[in-house]
Amino acid sequence: MLEAVRMSVPVENPKNEEVRKLSPSKLKKIRELSSKTLGKAGSDNYRQKLVFDLLNAVKAKDQDRFLWILLRALNAHIKDNPEAKRLASLLGEAFLSSEADFEKVAYSVILGIMSGGEN
């Protein structure tokens, strides 16, 4: 009988990119900026729909859709709000850092929105 041979194969990084981990302080900053920027945006119904759409994107592990929904919402506030610009910048860094951190970033954003602008 043939026995399966277990081999340890290192995970390859085809683009030789440096994988950076997100620090807890950066996740906290993302949550705070999400709260300040989108926590009081529009009506309660608008925020409920936004959170619902974002949660569906997370459940489907669809980073592109999550980012598209979020950037569309941020776009309405970026002109008058420097914190919206800071959030967009942080999100750009976070989504470039590692796909493994997607859920952490996504839930930080969603919790910020759900907090209703309160820290």
Biopython code that builds the backbone (N, CA, C, O; Angstrom):
import numpy as np
from Bio.PDB.StructureBuilder import StructureBuilder

atoms = [
    (1, "MET", "N", (0.828, -1.174, 0.000)),
    (1, "MET", "CA", (0.000, 0.000, 0.000)),
    (1, "MET", "C", (0.879, 1.245, 0.000)),
    (1, "MET", "O", (1.889, 1.311, 0.700)),
    (2, "LEU", "N", (0.484, 2.207, -0.778)),
    (2, "LEU", "CA", (1.250, 3.448, -0.831)),
    (2, "LEU", "C", (0.842, 4.363, 0.304)),
    (2, "LEU", "O", (-0.341, 4.538, 0.594)),
    (3, "GLU", "N", (1.823, 4.929, 0.922)),
    (3, "GLU", "CA", (1.541, 5.877, 1.998)),
    (3, "GLU", "C", (1.786, 7.288, 1.493)),
    (3, "GLU", "O", (2.727, 7.549, 0.744)),
    (4, "ALA", "N", (0.935, 8.166, 1.913)),
    (4, "ALA", "CA", (1.099, 9.571, 1.527)),
    (4, "ALA", "C", (2.277, 10.158, 2.287)),
    (4, "ALA", "O", (2.448, 9.928, 3.484)),
    (5, "VAL", "N", (3.057, 10.898, 1.585)),
    (5, "VAL", "CA", (4.207, 11.554, 2.192)),
    (5, "VAL", "C", (3.863, 13.016, 2.387)),
    (5, "VAL", "O", (3.495, 13.719, 1.446)),
    (6, "ARG", "N", (3.988, 13.455, 3.618)),
    (6, "ARG", "CA", (3.701, 14.863, 3.903)),
    (6, "ARG", "C", (4.958, 15.676, 3.677)),
    (6, "ARG", "O", (6.038, 15.339, 4.162)),
    (7, "MET", "N", (4.797, 16.718, 2.954)),
    (7, "MET", "CA", (5.933, 17.603, 2.698)),
    (7, "MET", "C", (5.551, 18.998, 3.137)),
    (7, "MET", "O", (4.424, 19.450, 2.935)),
    (8, "SER", "N", (6.481, 19.647, 3.721)),
    (8, "SER", "CA", (6.260, 21.029, 4.125)),
    (8, "SER", "C", (6.739, 21.926, 3.000)),
    (8, "SER", "O", (7.924, 21.964, 2.671)),
    (9, "VAL", "N", (5.812, 22.634, 2.428)),
    (9, "VAL", "CA", (6.148, 23.523, 1.324)),
    (9, "VAL", "C", (5.970, 24.955, 1.794)),
    (9, "VAL", "O", (4.884, 25.331, 2.235)),
    (10, "PRO", "N", (7.016, 25.754, 1.707)),
    (10, "PRO", "CA", (6.873, 27.145, 2.128)),
    (10, "PRO", "C", (5.929, 27.903, 1.200)),
    (10, "PRO", "O", (5.874, 27.645, -0.002)),
    (11, "VAL", "N", (5.199, 28.830, 1.775)),
    (11, "VAL", "CA", (4.294, 29.660, 0.989)),
    (11, "VAL", "C", (5.130, 30.629, 0.170)),
    (11, "VAL", "O", (5.999, 31.328, 0.691)),
    (12, "GLU", "N", (4.848, 30.652, -1.107)),
    (12, "GLU", "CA", (5.624, 31.521, -1.985)),
    (12, "GLU", "C", (4.961, 32.877, -2.127)),
    (12, "GLU", "O", (3.741, 33.010, -2.026)),
    (13, "ASN", "N", (5.776, 33.855, -2.358)),
    (13, "ASN", "CA", (5.317, 35.208, -2.613)),
    (13, "ASN", "C", (5.768, 35.536, -4.033)),
    (13, "ASN", "O", (6.887, 36.010, -4.225)),
    (14, "PRO", "N", (4.914, 35.291, -5.037)),
    (14, "PRO", "CA", (5.348, 35.402, -6.434)),
    (14, "PRO", "C", (5.859, 36.777, -6.830)),
    (14, "PRO", "O", (6.700, 36.885, -7.722)),
    (15, "LYS", "N", (5.379, 37.807, -6.202)),
    (15, "LYS", "CA", (5.817, 39.160, -6.557)),
    (15, "LYS", "C", (6.952, 39.641, -5.662)),
    (15, "LYS", "O", (7.428, 40.767, -5.802)),
    (16, "ASN", "N", (7.381, 38.783, -4.743)),
    (16, "ASN", "CA", (8.428, 39.138, -3.781)),
    (16, "ASN", "C", (8.105, 40.426, -3.042)),
    (16, "ASN", "O", (8.977, 41.256, -2.785)),
    (17, "GLU", "N", (6.831, 40.568, -2.709)),
    (17, "GLU", "CA", (6.401, 41.759, -1.987)),
    (17, "GLU", "C", (6.611, 41.556, -0.498)),
    (17, "GLU", "O", (6.501, 40.443, 0.015)),
    (18, "GLU", "N", (6.910, 42.630, 0.174)),
    (18, "GLU", "CA", (7.035, 42.575, 1.624)),
    (18, "GLU", "C", (5.626, 42.586, 2.203)),
    (18, "GLU", "O", (4.843, 43.497, 1.934)),
    (19, "VAL", "N", (5.310, 41.577, 2.994)),
    (19, "VAL", "CA", (3.990, 41.489, 3.608)),
    (19, "VAL", "C", (4.066, 42.156, 4.970)),
    (19, "VAL", "O", (4.807, 41.717, 5.850)),
    (20, "ARG", "N", (3.296, 43.217, 5.133)),
    (20, "ARG", "CA", (3.291, 43.961, 6.391)),
    (20, "ARG", "C", (2.022, 43.636, 7.150)),
    (20, "ARG", "O", (0.944, 43.506, 6.571)),
    (21, "LYS", "N", (2.169, 43.512, 8.428)),
    (21, "LYS", "CA", (1.009, 43.283, 9.288)),
    (21, "LYS", "C", (0.479, 44.626, 9.768)),
    (21, "LYS", "O", (1.239, 45.566, 10.000)),
    (22, "LEU", "N", (-0.814, 44.696, 9.910)),
    (22, "LEU", "CA", (-1.431, 45.907, 10.438)),
    (22, "LEU", "C", (-1.335, 45.900, 11.950)),
    (22, "LEU", "O", (-1.618, 44.894, 12.599)),
    (23, "SER", "N", (-0.939, 47.013, 12.494)),
    (23, "SER", "CA", (-0.836, 47.117, 13.948)),
    (23, "SER", "C", (-2.216, 47.389, 14.544)),
    (23, "SER", "O", (-3.088, 47.940, 13.872)),
    (24, "PRO", "N", (-2.412, 47.003, 15.799)),
    (24, "PRO", "CA", (-3.688, 47.305, 16.466)),
    (24, "PRO", "C", (-3.974, 48.808, 16.508)),
    (24, "PRO", "O", (-5.131, 49.223, 16.445)),
    (25, "SER", "N", (-2.923, 49.619, 16.614)),
    (25, "SER", "CA", (-3.145, 51.072, 16.651)),
    (25, "SER", "C", (-3.650, 51.595, 15.307)),
    (25, "SER", "O", (-4.451, 52.529, 15.269)),
    (26, "LYS", "N", (-3.190, 51.001, 14.206)),
    (26, "LYS", "CA", (-3.670, 51.424, 12.888)),
    (26, "LYS", "C", (-5.127, 51.004, 12.690)),
    (26, "LYS", "O", (-5.919, 51.752, 12.116)),
    (27, "LEU", "N", (-5.476, 49.813, 13.164)),
    (27, "LEU", "CA", (-6.871, 49.367, 13.077)),
    (27, "LEU", "C", (-7.778, 50.264, 13.910)),
    (27, "LEU", "O", (-8.894, 50.585, 13.499)),
    (28, "LYS", "N", (-7.295, 50.666, 15.078)),
    (28, "LYS", "CA", (-8.076, 51.567, 15.937)),
    (28, "LYS", "C", (-8.268, 52.917, 15.248)),
    (28, "LYS", "O", (-9.349, 53.502, 15.314)),
    (29, "LYS", "N", (-7.223, 53.407, 14.591)),
    (29, "LYS", "CA", (-7.308, 54.689, 13.882)),
    (29, "LYS", "C", (-8.317, 54.591, 12.734)),
    (29, "LYS", "O", (-9.087, 55.523, 12.500)),
    (30, "ILE", "N", (-8.312, 53.471, 12.027)),
    (30, "ILE", "CA", (-9.280, 53.266, 10.942)),
    (30, "ILE", "C", (-10.699, 53.289, 11.494)),
    (30, "ILE", "O", (-11.587, 53.903, 10.902)),
    (31, "ARG", "N", (-10.917, 52.622, 12.630)),
    (31, "ARG", "CA", (-12.251, 52.608, 13.250)),
    (31, "ARG", "C", (-12.670, 54.011, 13.664)),
    (31, "ARG", "O", (-13.805, 54.420, 13.416)),
    (32, "GLU", "N", (-11.751, 54.760, 14.300)),
    (32, "GLU", "CA", (-12.067, 56.122, 14.749)),
    (32, "GLU", "C", (-12.388, 57.037, 13.575)),
    (32, "GLU", "O", (-13.363, 57.786, 13.621)),
    (33, "LEU", "N", (-11.575, 56.981, 12.525)),
    (33, "LEU", "CA", (-11.819, 57.837, 11.361)),
    (33, "LEU", "C", (-13.104, 57.433, 10.638)),
    (33, "LEU", "O", (-13.816, 58.293, 10.120)),
    (34, "SER", "N", (-13.403, 56.146, 10.599)),
    (34, "SER", "CA", (-14.666, 55.685, 9.995)),
    (34, "SER", "C", (-15.849, 56.226, 10.773)),
    (34, "SER", "O", (-16.857, 56.634, 10.197)),
    (35, "SER", "N", (-15.711, 56.226, 12.088)),
    (35, "SER", "CA", (-16.777, 56.733, 12.945)),
    (35, "SER", "C", (-16.989, 58.226, 12.722)),
    (35, "SER", "O", (-18.121, 58.683, 12.562)),
    (36, "LYS", "N", (-15.898, 58.979, 12.712)),
    (36, "LYS", "CA", (-16.003, 60.434, 12.535)),
    (36, "LYS", "C", (-16.494, 60.806, 11.142)),
    (36, "LYS", "O", (-17.246, 61.768, 10.979)),
    (37, "THR", "N", (-16.069, 60.046, 10.143)),
    (37, "THR", "CA", (-16.391, 60.380, 8.759)),
    (37, "THR", "C", (-17.767, 59.880, 8.333)),
    (37, "THR", "O", (-18.525, 60.617, 7.701)),
    (38, "LEU", "N", (-18.093, 58.647, 8.668)),
    (38, "LEU", "CA", (-19.332, 58.038, 8.177)),
    (38, "LEU", "C", (-20.332, 57.697, 9.274)),
    (38, "LEU", "O", (-21.454, 57.289, 8.974)),
    (39, "GLY", "N", (-19.948, 57.855, 10.532)),
    (39, "GLY", "CA", (-20.817, 57.493, 11.644)),
    (39, "GLY", "C", (-22.069, 58.337, 11.750)),
    (39, "GLY", "O", (-23.077, 57.885, 12.293)),
    (40, "LYS", "N", (-22.021, 59.551, 11.242)),
    (40, "LYS", "CA", (-23.196, 60.431, 11.273)),
    (40, "LYS", "C", (-23.632, 60.824, 9.859)),
    (40, "LYS", "O", (-24.452, 61.725, 9.683)),
    (41, "ALA", "N", (-23.083, 60.145, 8.866)),
    (41, "ALA", "CA", (-23.393, 60.473, 7.472)),
    (41, "ALA", "C", (-24.820, 60.067, 7.131)),
    (41, "ALA", "O", (-25.261, 58.969, 7.470)),
    (42, "GLY", "N", (-25.526, 60.949, 6.469)),
    (42, "GLY", "CA", (-26.865, 60.627, 5.997)),
    (42, "GLY", "C", (-27.820, 60.255, 7.116)),
    (42, "GLY", "O", (-27.621, 60.611, 8.277)),
    (43, "SER", "N", (-28.850, 59.539, 6.739)),
    (43, "SER", "CA", (-29.876, 59.122, 7.701)),
    (43, "SER", "C", (-29.496, 57.778, 8.324)),
    (43, "SER", "O", (-28.535, 57.133, 7.904)),
    (44, "ASP", "N", (-30.262, 57.375, 9.324)),
    (44, "ASP", "CA", (-30.052, 56.057, 9.926)),
    (44, "ASP", "C", (-30.227, 54.957, 8.878)),
    (44, "ASP", "O", (-29.478, 53.981, 8.858)),
    (45, "ASN", "N", (-31.218, 55.127, 8.015)),
    (45, "ASN", "CA", (-31.459, 54.130, 6.963)),
    (45, "ASN", "C", (-30.281, 54.028, 6.003)),
    (45, "ASN", "O", (-29.913, 52.932, 5.580)),
    (46, "TYR", "N", (-29.683, 55.181, 5.657)),
    (46, "TYR", "CA", (-28.510, 55.190, 4.775)),
    (46, "TYR", "C", (-27.370, 54.395, 5.411)),
    (46, "TYR", "O", (-26.753, 53.557, 4.755)),
    (47, "ARG", "N", (-27.093, 54.661, 6.693)),
    (47, "ARG", "CA", (-25.995, 53.967, 7.383)),
    (47, "ARG", "C", (-26.297, 52.476, 7.535)),
    (47, "ARG", "O", (-25.399, 51.643, 7.412)),
    (48, "GLN", "N", (-27.553, 52.143, 7.800)),
    (48, "GLN", "CA", (-27.937, 50.730, 7.907)),
    (48, "GLN", "C", (-27.695, 49.994, 6.595)),
    (48, "GLN", "O", (-27.162, 48.885, 6.589)),
    (49, "LYS", "N", (-28.085, 50.607, 5.495)),
    (49, "LYS", "CA", (-27.881, 49.991, 4.179)),
    (49, "LYS", "C", (-26.396, 49.884, 3.866)),
    (49, "LYS", "O", (-25.946, 48.871, 3.330)),
    (50, "LEU", "N", (-25.631, 50.923, 4.195)),
    (50, "LEU", "CA", (-24.187, 50.911, 3.967)),
    (50, "LEU", "C", (-23.538, 49.755, 4.737)),
    (50, "LEU", "O", (-22.752, 48.994, 4.172)),
    (51, "VAL", "N", (-23.867, 49.626, 6.015)),
    (51, "VAL", "CA", (-23.311, 48.547, 6.841)),
    (51, "VAL", "C", (-23.735, 47.186, 6.284)),
    (51, "VAL", "O", (-22.918, 46.268, 6.210)),
    (52, "PHE", "N", (-24.990, 47.053, 5.897)),
    (52, "PHE", "CA", (-25.496, 45.795, 5.334)),
    (52, "PHE", "C", (-24.716, 45.414, 4.077)),
    (52, "PHE", "O", (-24.297, 44.266, 3.928)),
    (53, "ASP", "N", (-24.522, 46.378, 3.170)),
    (53, "ASP", "CA", (-23.784, 46.116, 1.932)),
    (53, "ASP", "C", (-22.327, 45.748, 2.216)),
    (53, "ASP", "O", (-21.774, 44.848, 1.583)),
    (54, "LEU", "N", (-21.709, 46.450, 3.171)),
    (54, "LEU", "CA", (-20.318, 46.157, 3.526)),
    (54, "LEU", "C", (-20.194, 44.766, 4.149)),
    (54, "LEU", "O", (-19.261, 44.025, 3.839)),
    (55, "LEU", "N", (-21.134, 44.413, 5.025)),
    (55, "LEU", "CA", (-21.107, 43.081, 5.643)),
    (55, "LEU", "C", (-21.270, 41.975, 4.599)),
    (55, "LEU", "O", (-20.628, 40.929, 4.694)),
    (56, "ASN", "N", (-22.122, 42.204, 3.612)),
    (56, "ASN", "CA", (-22.287, 41.214, 2.547)),
    (56, "ASN", "C", (-21.000, 41.030, 1.753)),
    (56, "ASN", "O", (-20.658, 39.911, 1.372)),
    (57, "ALA", "N", (-20.287, 42.124, 1.503)),
    (57, "ALA", "CA", (-19.015, 42.030, 0.782)),
    (57, "ALA", "C", (-17.980, 41.260, 1.604)),
    (57, "ALA", "O", (-17.207, 40.476, 1.053)),
    (58, "VAL", "N", (-17.963, 41.481, 2.921)),
    (58, "VAL", "CA", (-17.032, 40.755, 3.791)),
    (58, "VAL", "C", (-17.377, 39.269, 3.793)),
    (58, "VAL", "O", (-16.493, 38.418, 3.684)),
    (59, "LYS", "N", (-18.661, 38.965, 3.916)),
    (59, "LYS", "CA", (-19.100, 37.564, 3.946)),
    (59, "LYS", "C", (-18.681, 36.835, 2.669)),
    (59, "LYS", "O", (-18.293, 35.668, 2.709)),
    (60, "ALA", "N", (-18.764, 37.537, 1.535)),
    (60, "ALA", "CA", (-18.386, 36.951, 0.249)),
    (60, "ALA", "C", (-16.877, 37.022, 0.004)),
    (60, "ALA", "O", (-16.391, 36.547, -1.022)),
    (61, "LYS", "N", (-16.139, 37.613, 0.941)),
    (61, "LYS", "CA", (-14.688, 37.813, 0.820)),
    (61, "LYS", "C", (-14.345, 38.577, -0.460)),
    (61, "LYS", "O", (-13.354, 38.289, -1.131)),
    (62, "ASP", "N", (-15.188, 39.554, -0.776)),
    (62, "ASP", "CA", (-15.033, 40.347, -1.994)),
    (62, "ASP", "C", (-14.425, 41.708, -1.650)),
    (62, "ASP", "O", (-15.138, 42.683, -1.415)),
    (63, "GLN", "N", (-13.094, 41.748, -1.627)),
    (63, "GLN", "CA", (-12.384, 42.979, -1.282)),
    (63, "GLN", "C", (-12.706, 44.111, -2.240)),
    (63, "GLN", "O", (-12.898, 45.251, -1.819)),
    (64, "ASP", "N", (-12.764, 43.801, -3.518)),
    (64, "ASP", "CA", (-13.019, 44.844, -4.512)),
    (64, "ASP", "C", (-14.373, 45.504, -4.286)),
    (64, "ASP", "O", (-14.489, 46.729, -4.313)),
    (65, "ARG", "N", (-15.383, 44.690, -4.067)),
    (65, "ARG", "CA", (-16.730, 45.244, -3.829)),
    (65, "ARG", "C", (-16.763, 46.050, -2.545)),
    (65, "ARG", "O", (-17.350, 47.131, -2.512)),
    (66, "PHE", "N", (-16.135, 45.539, -1.472)),
    (66, "PHE", "CA", (-16.085, 46.257, -0.201)),
    (66, "PHE", "C", (-15.463, 47.635, -0.401)),
    (66, "PHE", "O", (-16.018, 48.646, 0.029)),
    (67, "LEU", "N", (-14.317, 47.665, -1.051)),
    (67, "LEU", "CA", (-13.621, 48.930, -1.258)),
    (67, "LEU", "C", (-14.426, 49.863, -2.158)),
    (67, "LEU", "O", (-14.448, 51.071, -1.922)),
    (68, "TRP", "N", (-15.084, 49.332, -3.178)),
    (68, "TRP", "CA", (-15.899, 50.154, -4.074)),
    (68, "TRP", "C", (-17.046, 50.810, -3.307)),
    (68, "TRP", "O", (-17.289, 52.007, -3.461)),
    (69, "ILE", "N", (-17.754, 50.030, -2.481)),
    (69, "ILE", "CA", (-18.870, 50.566, -1.686)),
    (69, "ILE", "C", (-18.368, 51.641, -0.731)),
    (69, "ILE", "O", (-18.969, 52.708, -0.605)),
    (70, "LEU", "N", (-17.262, 51.344, -0.063)),
    (70, "LEU", "CA", (-16.721, 52.272, 0.926)),
    (70, "LEU", "C", (-16.217, 53.562, 0.281)),
    (70, "LEU", "O", (-16.486, 54.652, 0.786)),
    (71, "LEU", "N", (-15.497, 53.447, -0.818)),
    (71, "LEU", "CA", (-14.985, 54.649, -1.487)),
    (71, "LEU", "C", (-16.112, 55.497, -2.059)),
    (71, "LEU", "O", (-16.025, 56.725, -2.073)),
    (72, "ARG", "N", (-17.159, 54.849, -2.527)),
    (72, "ARG", "CA", (-18.327, 55.592, -3.014)),
    (72, "ARG", "C", (-18.945, 56.410, -1.879)),
    (72, "ARG", "O", (-19.324, 57.564, -2.075)),
    (73, "ALA", "N", (-19.044, 55.808, -0.696)),
    (73, "ALA", "CA", (-19.594, 56.517, 0.465)),
    (73, "ALA", "C", (-18.649, 57.634, 0.911)),
    (73, "ALA", "O", (-19.098, 58.728, 1.253)),
    (74, "LEU", "N", (-17.352, 57.362, 0.908)),
    (74, "LEU", "CA", (-16.371, 58.380, 1.320)),
    (74, "LEU", "C", (-16.320, 59.560, 0.355)),
    (74, "LEU", "O", (-16.100, 60.698, 0.769)),
    (75, "ASN", "N", (-16.521, 59.287, -0.915)),
    (75, "ASN", "CA", (-16.430, 60.328, -1.934)),
    (75, "ASN", "C", (-17.362, 61.503, -1.650)),
    (75, "ASN", "O", (-17.030, 62.647, -1.961)),
    (76, "ALA", "N", (-18.500, 61.232, -1.075)),
    (76, "ALA", "CA", (-19.466, 62.291, -0.768)),
    (76, "ALA", "C", (-18.972, 63.203, 0.350)),
    (76, "ALA", "O", (-19.479, 64.315, 0.499)),
    (77, "HIS", "N", (-18.001, 62.761, 1.135)),
    (77, "HIS", "CA", (-17.556, 63.530, 2.301)),
    (77, "HIS", "C", (-16.123, 64.029, 2.194)),
    (77, "HIS", "O", (-15.666, 64.775, 3.060)),
    (78, "ILE", "N", (-15.421, 63.639, 1.171)),
    (78, "ILE", "CA", (-13.992, 63.917, 1.103)),
    (78, "ILE", "C", (-13.682, 65.393, 0.858)),
    (78, "ILE", "O", (-12.641, 65.890, 1.286)),
    (79, "LYS", "N", (-14.577, 66.086, 0.174)),
    (79, "LYS", "CA", (-14.323, 67.486, -0.175)),
    (79, "LYS", "C", (-14.252, 68.381, 1.063)),
    (79, "LYS", "O", (-13.372, 69.237, 1.160)),
    (80, "ASP", "N", (-15.159, 68.191, 1.991)),
    (80, "ASP", "CA", (-15.259, 69.077, 3.150)),
    (80, "ASP", "C", (-14.633, 68.511, 4.416)),
    (80, "ASP", "O", (-14.658, 69.170, 5.456)),
    (81, "ASN", "N", (-14.081, 67.326, 4.356)),
    (81, "ASN", "CA", (-13.646, 66.663, 5.571)),
    (81, "ASN", "C", (-12.224, 66.116, 5.429)),
    (81, "ASN", "O", (-12.006, 65.132, 4.722)),
    (82, "PRO", "N", (-11.258, 66.749, 6.096)),
    (82, "PRO", "CA", (-9.878, 66.257, 6.003)),
    (82, "PRO", "C", (-9.716, 64.859, 6.609)),
    (82, "PRO", "O", (-8.817, 64.115, 6.218)),
    (83, "GLU", "N", (-10.582, 64.501, 7.561)),
    (83, "GLU", "CA", (-10.500, 63.165, 8.151)),
    (83, "GLU", "C", (-10.912, 62.094, 7.145)),
    (83, "GLU", "O", (-10.426, 60.965, 7.207)),
    (84, "ALA", "N", (-11.796, 62.436, 6.228)),
    (84, "ALA", "CA", (-12.175, 61.491, 5.173)),
    (84, "ALA", "C", (-10.975, 61.219, 4.270)),
    (84, "ALA", "O", (-10.779, 60.093, 3.814)),
    (85, "LYS", "N", (-10.175, 62.251, 4.014)),
    (85, "LYS", "CA", (-8.961, 62.071, 3.208)),
    (85, "LYS", "C", (-7.960, 61.188, 3.940)),
    (85, "LYS", "O", (-7.323, 60.331, 3.328)),
    (86, "ARG", "N", (-7.818, 61.392, 5.251)),
    (86, "ARG", "CA", (-6.903, 60.569, 6.043)),
    (86, "ARG", "C", (-7.365, 59.114, 6.059)),
    (86, "ARG", "O", (-6.553, 58.194, 5.969)),
    (87, "LEU", "N", (-8.675, 58.917, 6.173)),
    (87, "LEU", "CA", (-9.213, 57.561, 6.162)),
    (87, "LEU", "C", (-8.942, 56.893, 4.813)),
    (87, "LEU", "O", (-8.527, 55.735, 4.769)),
    (88, "ALA", "N", (-9.172, 57.610, 3.726)),
    (88, "ALA", "CA", (-8.922, 57.051, 2.394)),
    (88, "ALA", "C", (-7.452, 56.660, 2.242)),
    (88, "ALA", "O", (-7.138, 55.618, 1.666)),
    (89, "SER", "N", (-6.566, 57.489, 2.753)),
    (89, "SER", "CA", (-5.139, 57.196, 2.689)),
    (89, "SER", "C", (-4.787, 55.951, 3.506)),
    (89, "SER", "O", (-4.058, 55.077, 3.036)),
    (90, "LEU", "N", (-5.310, 55.879, 4.726)),
    (90, "LEU", "CA", (-5.058, 54.707, 5.581)),
    (90, "LEU", "C", (-5.615, 53.431, 4.959)),
    (90, "LEU", "O", (-4.986, 52.375, 5.029)),
    (91, "LEU", "N", (-6.786, 53.529, 4.356)),
    (91, "LEU", "CA", (-7.384, 52.357, 3.716)),
    (91, "LEU", "C", (-6.540, 51.890, 2.538)),
    (91, "LEU", "O", (-6.394, 50.691, 2.304)),
    (92, "GLY", "N", (-5.986, 52.849, 1.798)),
    (92, "GLY", "CA", (-5.099, 52.492, 0.691)),
    (92, "GLY", "C", (-3.903, 51.694, 1.172)),
    (92, "GLY", "O", (-3.530, 50.692, 0.563)),
    (93, "GLU", "N", (-3.305, 52.138, 2.259)),
    (93, "GLU", "CA", (-2.170, 51.411, 2.842)),
    (93, "GLU", "C", (-2.608, 50.047, 3.361)),
    (93, "GLU", "O", (-1.930, 49.044, 3.140)),
    (94, "ALA", "N", (-3.735, 50.015, 4.046)),
    (94, "ALA", "CA", (-4.203, 48.774, 4.671)),
    (94, "ALA", "C", (-4.533, 47.710, 3.631)),
    (94, "ALA", "O", (-4.196, 46.540, 3.814)),
    (95, "PHE", "N", (-5.183, 48.100, 2.554)),
    (95, "PHE", "CA", (-5.568, 47.112, 1.556)),
    (95, "PHE", "C", (-4.391, 46.674, 0.702)),
    (95, "PHE", "O", (-4.450, 45.629, 0.054)),
    (96, "LEU", "N", (-3.315, 47.467, 0.693)),
    (96, "LEU", "CA", (-2.113, 47.047, -0.013)),
    (96, "LEU", "C", (-1.241, 46.152, 0.853)),
    (96, "LEU", "O", (-0.397, 45.423, 0.331)),
    (97, "SER", "N", (-1.429, 46.194, 2.163)),
    (97, "SER", "CA", (-0.525, 45.485, 3.064)),
    (97, "SER", "C", (-0.653, 43.972, 2.969)),
    (97, "SER", "O", (0.353, 43.282, 2.807)),
    (98, "SER", "N", (-1.854, 43.447, 3.066)),
    (98, "SER", "CA", (-2.012, 41.997, 3.070)),
    (98, "SER", "C", (-3.481, 41.634, 2.913)),
    (98, "SER", "O", (-4.356, 42.232, 3.539)),
    (99, "GLU", "N", (-3.732, 40.647, 2.070)),
    (99, "GLU", "CA", (-5.111, 40.178, 1.922)),
    (99, "GLU", "C", (-5.609, 39.511, 3.195)),
    (99, "GLU", "O", (-6.812, 39.469, 3.451)),
    (100, "ALA", "N", (-4.692, 38.996, 3.982)),
    (100, "ALA", "CA", (-5.071, 38.319, 5.226)),
    (100, "ALA", "C", (-5.692, 39.285, 6.229)),
    (100, "ALA", "O", (-6.452, 38.867, 7.102)),
    (101, "ASP", "N", (-5.379, 40.561, 6.111)),
    (101, "ASP", "CA", (-5.893, 41.564, 7.037)),
    (101, "ASP", "C", (-7.223, 42.159, 6.587)),
    (101, "ASP", "O", (-7.763, 43.036, 7.260)),
    (102, "PHE", "N", (-7.753, 41.699, 5.466)),
    (102, "PHE", "CA", (-8.980, 42.271, 4.917)),
    (102, "PHE", "C", (-10.115, 42.298, 5.935)),
    (102, "PHE", "O", (-10.751, 43.336, 6.125)),
    (103, "GLU", "N", (-10.375, 41.170, 6.588)),
    (103, "GLU", "CA", (-11.494, 41.122, 7.532)),
    (103, "GLU", "C", (-11.273, 42.052, 8.716)),
    (103, "GLU", "O", (-12.216, 42.692, 9.181)),
    (104, "LYS", "N", (-10.048, 42.135, 9.210)),
    (104, "LYS", "CA", (-9.760, 43.025, 10.338)),
    (104, "LYS", "C", (-10.044, 44.476, 9.967)),
    (104, "LYS", "O", (-10.673, 45.208, 10.731)),
    (105, "VAL", "N", (-9.578, 44.885, 8.793)),
    (105, "VAL", "CA", (-9.809, 46.255, 8.330)),
    (105, "VAL", "C", (-11.300, 46.474, 8.106)),
    (105, "VAL", "O", (-11.856, 47.488, 8.528)),
    (106, "ALA", "N", (-11.941, 45.524, 7.443)),
    (106, "ALA", "CA", (-13.362, 45.655, 7.124)),
    (106, "ALA", "C", (-14.205, 45.795, 8.385)),
    (106, "ALA", "O", (-15.077, 46.660, 8.458)),
    (107, "TYR", "N", (-13.949, 44.953, 9.369)),
    (107, "TYR", "CA", (-14.738, 45.031, 10.599)),
    (107, "TYR", "C", (-14.423, 46.297, 11.389)),
    (107, "TYR", "O", (-15.300, 46.819, 12.078)),
    (108, "SER", "N", (-13.206, 46.799, 11.306)),
    (108, "SER", "CA", (-12.880, 48.073, 11.961)),
    (108, "SER", "C", (-13.699, 49.207, 11.354)),
    (108, "SER", "O", (-14.229, 50.056, 12.071)),
    (109, "VAL", "N", (-13.796, 49.213, 10.026)),
    (109, "VAL", "CA", (-14.586, 50.232, 9.328)),
    (109, "VAL", "C", (-16.059, 50.108, 9.712)),
    (109, "VAL", "O", (-16.701, 51.102, 10.053)),
    (110, "ILE", "N", (-16.585, 48.905, 9.657)),
    (110, "ILE", "CA", (-18.007, 48.680, 9.940)),
    (110, "ILE", "C", (-18.345, 49.067, 11.377)),
    (110, "ILE", "O", (-19.366, 49.710, 11.622)),
    (111, "LEU", "N", (-17.501, 48.679, 12.323)),
    (111, "LEU", "CA", (-17.744, 49.053, 13.721)),
    (111, "LEU", "C", (-17.686, 50.563, 13.913)),
    (111, "LEU", "O", (-18.443, 51.119, 14.708)),
    (112, "GLY", "N", (-16.794, 51.224, 13.191)),
    (112, "GLY", "CA", (-16.731, 52.681, 13.260)),
    (112, "GLY", "C", (-18.023, 53.324, 12.783)),
    (112, "GLY", "O", (-18.533, 54.250, 13.415)),
    (113, "ILE", "N", (-18.545, 52.838, 11.677)),
    (113, "ILE", "CA", (-19.803, 53.380, 11.143)),
    (113, "ILE", "C", (-20.945, 53.112, 12.117)),
    (113, "ILE", "O", (-21.775, 53.985, 12.367)),
    (114, "MET", "N", (-20.980, 51.903, 12.661)),
    (114, "MET", "CA", (-22.065, 51.531, 13.567)),
    (114, "MET", "C", (-22.030, 52.304, 14.884)),
    (114, "MET", "O", (-23.057, 52.438, 15.550)),
    (115, "SER", "N", (-20.864, 52.811, 15.262)),
    (115, "SER", "CA", (-20.766, 53.551, 16.529)),
    (115, "SER", "C", (-21.457, 54.905, 16.452)),
    (115, "SER", "O", (-21.659, 55.559, 17.475)),
    (116, "GLY", "N", (-21.815, 55.326, 15.254)),
    (116, "GLY", "CA", (-22.596, 56.551, 15.099)),
    (116, "GLY", "C", (-21.845, 57.831, 15.391)),
    (116, "GLY", "O", (-22.444, 58.813, 15.829)),
    (117, "GLY", "N", (-20.552, 57.839, 15.160)),
    (117, "GLY", "CA", (-19.771, 59.056, 15.354)),
    (117, "GLY", "C", (-19.256, 59.239, 16.760)),
    (117, "GLY", "O", (-18.664, 60.271, 17.074)),
    (118, "GLU", "N", (-19.472, 58.252, 17.613)),
    (118, "GLU", "CA", (-18.984, 58.333, 18.993)),
    (118, "GLU", "C", (-17.783, 57.422, 19.150)),
    (118, "GLU", "O", (-17.740, 56.331, 18.581)),
    (119, "ASN", "N", (-16.805, 57.877, 19.927)),
    (119, "ASN", "CA", (-15.597, 57.058, 20.126)),
    (119, "ASN", "C", (-15.689, 56.202, 21.327)),
    (119, "ASN", "O", (-14.755, 55.458, 21.628)),
]
sb = StructureBuilder()
sb.init_structure("model")
sb.init_model(0)
sb.init_chain("A")
sb.init_seg("    ")
for serial, (resi, resn, name, xyz) in enumerate(atoms, 1):
    if name == "N":
        sb.init_residue(resn, " ", resi, " ")
    sb.init_atom(name, np.array(xyz, "f"), 0.0, 1.0, " ", f" {name:<3s}", serial, name[0])
structure = sb.get_structure()
